Amino acid sequence: MNIHITNGRIIDPANRLDAKQDLYIADGKIVGVGQAPAGFTAARTIDASGLIVAPGLIDLAARLREPGFEYKATLESEMDAAMAGGITSLAIPPDTDPVLDEPGLVEMLCYRAKKLNRAHVYPVGALTIGLKGEQLSEMAELVEAGCVAFSQANVPILDTRVLGRAMQYASTFGFRVWLQPLDPYLARGGVAHDGEVASRLGLPGIPASAEIVALFTYLRLARQTGARLHITRLSSAESLDLIEQARKDGVDVTCDVAAHHLHLCDMDIGYFNPHCHVIPPLRSQRDRIALSKALADGRINAICSDHTPVDDDAKQAPFSESEPGTTGLELLLPLTLKWAAEHKLPLIDAVARITSEAAKIAGIAKGGHLSVGARADVCVFDPDTYQLIDRSMLKSQGKNTPFLGLELPGKVRYTLVEGTLMYEAS
C-alpha cells in the first residue's frame, strides 16, 4: 500500500531532520521526504497534524518470554504491546528456555516472529552454551542464524578466563559482546540496593560495588582483547567514571540504561512494592540523577525498556520472594519523553536515544532512520497527550509496572512496519 503521511513534524535524528514535512511510502520503503516521487499515488493518506513522525523505536532489551515461558507472556501478546508502544525492532536476550545457544532455536524464533508480521526481532545469542559460563557457543553459526550480538543475559561468567576467551573470539570476528555488570558473589541473595531503605525494610542488599567490580573486569578484558563491548542497564553513578576512562584508553564501549532507572530510586520501594523489584536494583537518588544527566550529555548512549513480563502470582509474593522484572514496551516512549522534558532537551535528542543510537548499538542498518530507500518503519505519536497507565491499557500480558496509576506524556497514534499499518489508536 502506498501511504502518504501529511502535515506531520518529521523528527529523524540520524539525518538531523526536524521539520514539518510530508512522508511518502511505497513497497515497504521510504520513497520521499518532503517531496513526492514522480507518479506517486497514495492508497491511504494519514493526517499527522500536531503529531510527530519518527523512525520506528528500537528496544535493546525485551524479553518476549518465548520459547519456554509462555505462561508469563507470548510472542503475540508482546508483539501487540510493541506495536502499541511504537516499537518496530526488538533485541531479545538469550535467557529463554531453551537458551538461544543453537542456530536452530534462533531460526525458529525469527521464523515465529516473522510469521506474526509485526516487529522485527533481533536475537542476542548466548555467549556460552546454556549460559553456564563453561564452553563458548558457536558464535559464527549463530550470527548466520540471525544473532546481532552475544550476551550472558543476567547470568555472569564466574571463570574470567572463559570470559576473556569469549571476548577474544568475538573480537576476532567483530562480534559485539553485551554484558550486564553484576558480581554474583557481592550480589548473592540481594533484592534491593544496599542502602538506608533496604536496611529499614530488612531487605538483603545488593551494593553498588557489585556492578563496579564486574564492570572493571569487563572493561579491562575488553581493553586486552579489543572486543567491542556494550554494557547493558547501568545502575550506578560510579560506573560512569569507569566507562569514561575506558573510552579515553581506547576501549570500544557503549552503554544503555533502563527507562525505569531514570525515574525511580530505592525510596520508591515504599512499603515493599514488588513492582519495584528489578535487577539491577533501583539505586539511590544520587545514582538516578547521575544516570539521567549522563544520558542527557551523551555518556550513556541509549535507553532500553528492559521489558520483563511477570505473571501476577510471581509479583504478588512478598518483596524478597517476588520475581524481579517490569513490563516496559508500552512505556519506553512515555518515559523517554518525561525524561527529556525534565532536562529540557530538544525532542530530536530524546528520540535519538530510542532510534538512531540504539540502531548503531544493535547494528541495525535498515532501521532507526527515515532516509529515502530505508525500510518504512515509522512511529507517529502525540507528544502532548497524557495517558493514565493502568492494567486495562497495557496490551502486554505482564501488567507488572511501578508506573501504574500515573499519567505519562506521549501517545502512539500509528505504527508502521515495512510500510504496513500495524497499529492505529482508537
C-alpha positions in Angstrom: 0.0 0.0 0.0 1.3 3.5 -0.9 0.9 5.7 2.1 1.2 9.5 2.4 1.7 10.9 5.9 0.9 14.6 5.7 1.1 17.7 7.9 3.3 15.9 10.5 6.5 17.1 12.1 9.2 14.7 11.0 11.9 14.0 13.6 14.7 11.9 12.2 17.8 12.1 14.4 20.0 10.1 12.1 19.7 12.7 9.4 19.3 15.7 11.9 16.0 16.5 10.4 13.3 18.3 12.5 10.8 19.9 10.2 7.2 19.9 9.1 7.3 17.8 6.0 5.3 15.0 4.3 6.5 11.4 4.2 5.8 9.1 1.2 5.9 5.3 1.5 5.7 2.6 -1.3 6.6 -1.0 -1.5 7.6 -1.1 2.2 10.2 1.7 1.9 10.5 5.4 2.3 10.3 6.8 -1.2 10.1 10.5 -0.5 10.7 13.0 2.3 9.2 16.5 1.8 8.5 15.9 -1.9 6.6 13.1 -3.6 8.4 11.0 -6.2 7.2 11.2 -9.7 4.0 9.2 -10.4 3.3 8.6 -6.7 -0.4 8.0 -5.8 -1.4 7.3 -2.3 -3.8 4.5 -1.4 -4.1 6.0 2.0 -3.4 9.4 3.5 -2.7 9.8 7.2 -3.2 13.3 8.6 -0.5 13.8 11.2 -1.4 17.4 12.1 0.0 18.1 15.6 1.8 14.8 15.6 5.5 13.7 15.5 6.5 11.4 12.6 9.6 9.5 13.8 11.5 6.3 12.9 10.1 3.1 14.5 11.5 2.8 18.0 14.2 0.2 18.8 14.3 -1.6 22.1 17.7 -3.1 23.2 16.3 -5.4 25.9 12.9 -7.0 25.5 12.1 -10.5 26.9 9.2 -11.8 24.9 9.1 -15.0 27.0 9.2 -17.4 24.1 10.3 -20.1 24.0 9.8 -21.6 27.4 7.9 -19.1 29.5 4.6 -18.8 27.6 2.7 -18.7 30.9 4.2 -15.3 31.5 3.8 -13.9 28.0 3.6 -14.9 24.4 5.1 -13.6 21.2 1.6 -12.5 20.1 0.8 -10.5 23.3 4.2 -8.8 23.4 4.2 -8.0 19.7 0.9 -6.3 20.2 2.4 -4.3 23.1 5.4 -3.4 20.9 3.1 -2.1 18.2 1.1 -0.1 20.7 4.4 1.4 22.0 5.6 2.4 18.5 8.5 -0.2 18.8 9.3 -1.8 15.4 12.6 -3.5 16.3 13.4 -5.7 19.4 16.6 -7.1 20.7 15.9 -10.3 22.5 18.2 -11.6 25.4 19.2 -15.2 25.2 17.8 -16.4 28.6 14.9 -18.3 27.1 14.2 -22.0 27.7 15.9 -23.5 26.0 18.7 -20.9 25.8 19.4 -19.2 22.5 22.7 -21.1 22.0 21.9 -23.1 18.9 21.2 -21.9 15.4 18.0 -23.9 15.1 16.5 -22.2 18.1 17.4 -18.7 16.8 16.0 -19.5 13.4 12.8 -20.8 15.0 12.3 -17.6 17.0 13.0 -15.5 13.9 10.5 -17.6 11.9 7.8 -17.3 14.5 8.3 -13.6 14.8 8.3 -13.1 11.0 5.2 -15.2 10.6 3.4 -12.8 13.0 4.4 -10.0 10.6 4.8 -7.3 13.3 8.0 -6.0 14.9 11.4 -7.1 13.7 13.2 -9.4 16.1 17.0 -9.4 16.6 18.1 -12.2 18.8 21.1 -11.8 21.1 22.9 -15.1 21.2 24.2 -16.8 24.3 27.9 -16.1 24.8 28.4 -19.6 26.4 26.5 -22.8 25.9 23.5 -22.9 28.2 24.7 -19.6 29.7 26.7 -21.9 32.0 30.0 -20.0 31.5 32.0 -23.0 30.6 32.0 -23.6 26.9 31.8 -20.9 24.2 28.8 -21.0 21.9 29.2 -21.4 18.1 29.1 -17.6 17.5 29.7 -17.6 13.8 26.8 -20.1 13.2 24.6 -18.1 15.5 25.3 -14.9 13.5 24.3 -16.7 10.3 21.1 -17.7 12.0 20.3 -14.1 12.8 22.0 -13.1 16.1 23.3 -9.5 16.3 25.4 -9.8 19.4 26.3 -12.1 22.3 25.4 -11.9 25.9 25.0 -13.8 29.2 21.8 -12.0 30.0 21.7 -11.8 33.8 23.9 -14.9 34.3 27.5 -13.8 34.8 30.5 -15.9 33.8 32.3 -16.9 37.0 35.5 -18.0 35.3 37.1 -14.8 33.9 39.5 -16.9 31.8 36.5 -18.2 29.9 35.1 -14.7 29.6 38.4 -13.5 28.2 38.5 -16.2 25.6 34.9 -15.4 24.6 35.7 -11.7 24.2 38.9 -12.6 22.3 36.9 -14.9 19.9 34.2 -12.2 19.4 36.9 -9.6 18.8 38.5 -11.8 16.1 35.2 -11.8 14.1 34.0 -8.3 15.0 31.0 -9.6 17.1 29.8 -7.2 19.8 29.5 -8.5 23.3 26.7 -7.3 25.5 27.3 -7.7 29.3 25.3 -6.8 32.4 27.8 -6.0 35.1 26.9 -7.7 38.4 29.3 -9.6 40.5 27.4 -12.8 41.6 29.2 -13.0 45.0 28.7 -9.4 46.1 25.1 -9.6 44.8 24.3 -13.0 46.2 20.9 -13.2 47.9 20.2 -9.4 47.4 16.9 -8.0 46.3 17.3 -4.2 46.7 20.0 -1.5 46.7 22.3 -1.8 49.7 21.3 1.4 51.4 19.2 3.0 54.1 15.9 1.8 52.6 16.9 -1.8 52.4 18.2 -1.6 56.0 15.0 0.0 57.3 12.9 -2.6 55.5 15.1 -5.5 56.4 15.8 -6.5 52.8 19.1 -8.1 51.8 21.1 -5.6 49.8 23.0 -5.5 46.5 25.8 -3.0 46.9 26.8 -0.7 44.0 30.2 -2.4 44.2 28.7 -5.5 42.7 28.2 -3.6 39.5 31.5 -1.7 39.7 33.7 -4.7 40.4 32.2 -6.6 37.5 32.4 -3.6 35.2 36.0 -3.0 35.9 36.8 -6.6 34.9 34.8 -6.4 31.7 36.5 -3.1 30.7 40.0 -4.5 31.4 39.3 -7.6 29.3 37.8 -5.5 26.5 41.0 -3.4 26.5 43.1 -6.5 26.5 41.2 -8.3 23.7 40.0 -5.4 21.6 36.4 -6.6 22.0 33.5 -4.4 21.0 31.7 -4.1 24.3 28.2 -2.9 25.2 27.3 -2.5 28.8 23.6 -3.1 29.4 21.4 -1.4 32.1 23.7 0.7 34.1 22.5 1.5 37.6 25.4 3.1 39.5 26.9 6.6 39.3 30.4 5.3 39.8 30.2 3.1 36.7 30.1 6.2 34.6 33.6 7.2 35.6 34.9 3.8 34.7 33.3 3.8 31.3 34.5 7.4 30.6 38.1 6.4 31.5 37.9 3.2 29.4 36.9 5.3 26.4 39.8 7.6 26.9 42.0 4.5 26.9 40.7 3.4 23.5 38.1 0.8 24.6 35.2 0.5 22.1 32.4 0.5 24.7 28.8 1.7 24.6 26.2 1.6 27.3 22.5 1.9 27.9 20.1 2.5 30.9 16.7 1.1 31.6 13.9 3.6 31.4 12.7 3.0 35.0 16.2 3.8 36.4 15.8 7.3 35.0 12.7 8.0 37.1 12.8 5.7 40.2 15.1 5.1 43.1 15.2 2.8 46.1 12.8 5.0 48.1 10.1 4.2 45.6 10.0 0.7 47.1 7.9 2.3 49.8 6.4 -0.4 51.8 7.6 -3.4 49.9 6.1 -2.6 46.5 7.1 -5.8 44.5 6.7 -3.8 41.2 9.9 -2.1 42.2 11.8 -5.4 42.5 14.1 -5.3 39.4 17.6 -6.4 38.5 19.8 -4.4 38.7 18.0 -2.8 41.6 16.7 0.7 41.9 19.6 2.6 43.5 19.9 5.8 45.4 18.5 9.2 44.3 22.1 10.3 43.7 22.6 7.4 41.3 19.4 8.1 39.5 20.2 11.8 39.0 23.7 10.9 37.7 22.4 8.4 35.2 19.8 10.9 34.0 22.5 13.6 33.5 24.9 11.1 31.8 22.2 10.2 29.3 21.5 13.8 28.6 25.1 14.6 27.9 25.8 11.5 25.8 27.9 9.5 28.1 25.1 6.9 28.1 24.2 6.1 24.5 20.7 4.7 24.6 17.5 3.8 26.6 16.0 0.4 26.8 12.8 -0.8 28.3 14.3 -3.9 30.0 10.8 -5.4 29.3 10.4 -8.4 31.6 6.7 -9.5 31.9 6.0 -11.4 35.1 2.7 -13.3 35.9 0.6 -11.9 38.8 1.3 -14.8 41.1 5.0 -14.2 41.0 4.6 -10.5 41.6 2.1 -10.7 44.4 4.6 -12.6 46.7 6.5 -10.8 49.5 9.1 -8.5 48.1 12.1 -10.8 48.7 10.3 -13.7 47.2 8.7 -11.9 44.2 10.1 -12.4 40.8 12.2 -9.4 39.5 11.1 -7.6 36.4 8.9 -4.9 35.0 6.8 -4.5 31.8 8.1 -1.7 29.6 7.4 -1.9 25.9 4.4 0.5 26.0 6.2 2.8 28.5 9.5 3.3 26.6 8.3 6.3 24.7 6.4 8.0 27.5 9.3 7.6 30.0 11.8 8.9 27.4 9.6 12.0 26.8 9.2 12.5 30.5 13.0 12.3 31.0 13.6 14.7 28.1 11.1 17.3 29.5 12.8 17.2 32.9 16.2 18.1 31.2 14.5 20.5 28.7 16.2 18.6 25.8 15.1 19.0 22.2 12.8 16.3 21.1 15.2 15.2 18.4 17.8 14.3 21.1 15.3 12.3 23.1 14.1 10.4 20.0 17.7 9.6 19.1 18.2 7.6 22.3 15.5 5.1 21.2 16.1 5.1 17.5 19.3 6.0 15.8 21.6 5.5 18.8 20.0 2.1 19.6 20.3 1.1 15.9 24.0 1.8 16.0 24.5 -0.4 19.0 22.5 -3.3 17.6 23.9 -2.9 14.1 20.5 -2.3 12.5 21.4 -0.5 9.3 17.9 -0.8 7.8 16.2 0.8 10.8 16.4 3.8 13.1 16.1 6.4 10.3 13.8 7.8 7.7 16.2 8.1 4.8 14.9 7.6 1.2 15.2 4.0 0.4 15.1 2.9 4.1 12.7 0.4 5.5 9.4 2.1 6.2 9.3 1.5 10.0 7.5 4.6 11.3 6.1 5.7 14.7 3.6 8.6 14.7 2.9 9.9 18.1 1.3 12.8 20.0 3.9 14.1 22.5 1.4 16.3 24.3 -1.3 13.8 25.1 -1.1 12.3 28.6 -2.4 8.8 29.3 -3.2 7.1 32.5 -1.2 3.9 33.0 -3.5 1.2 34.2 -3.8 -2.6 33.6 -6.6 -2.3 31.1 -4.5 -0.1 28.7 -1.5 -2.4 28.7 -1.5 -4.9 25.9 1.4 -6.8 27.3 0.4 -10.0 29.2 2.6 -8.7 32.0 0.9 -5.9 34.0 3.8 -5.5 36.4 5.0 -1.9 36.4 5.6 0.6 39.2 4.1 3.3 37.0 0.5 2.0 37.4 -1.8 4.9 38.3 0.4 7.6 36.9 -0.2 9.9 33.9 2.6 9.9 31.4 3.2 12.0 28.2 3.2 10.6 24.7 0.6 8.5 22.9 1.3 6.5 19.9 -1.3 7.1 17.1 0.1 4.9 14.3 2.8 2.3 14.0 4.0 1.1 10.5 6.3 -1.8 9.9 7.8 -2.0 6.4 5.1 0.2 5.1 2.2 -1.7 6.6 0.0 0.0 9.1 0.2 -2.4 12.1 -1.4 -0.2 14.8 -3.8 2.6 14.8 -5.0 4.1 18.1 -8.8 4.2 18.6 
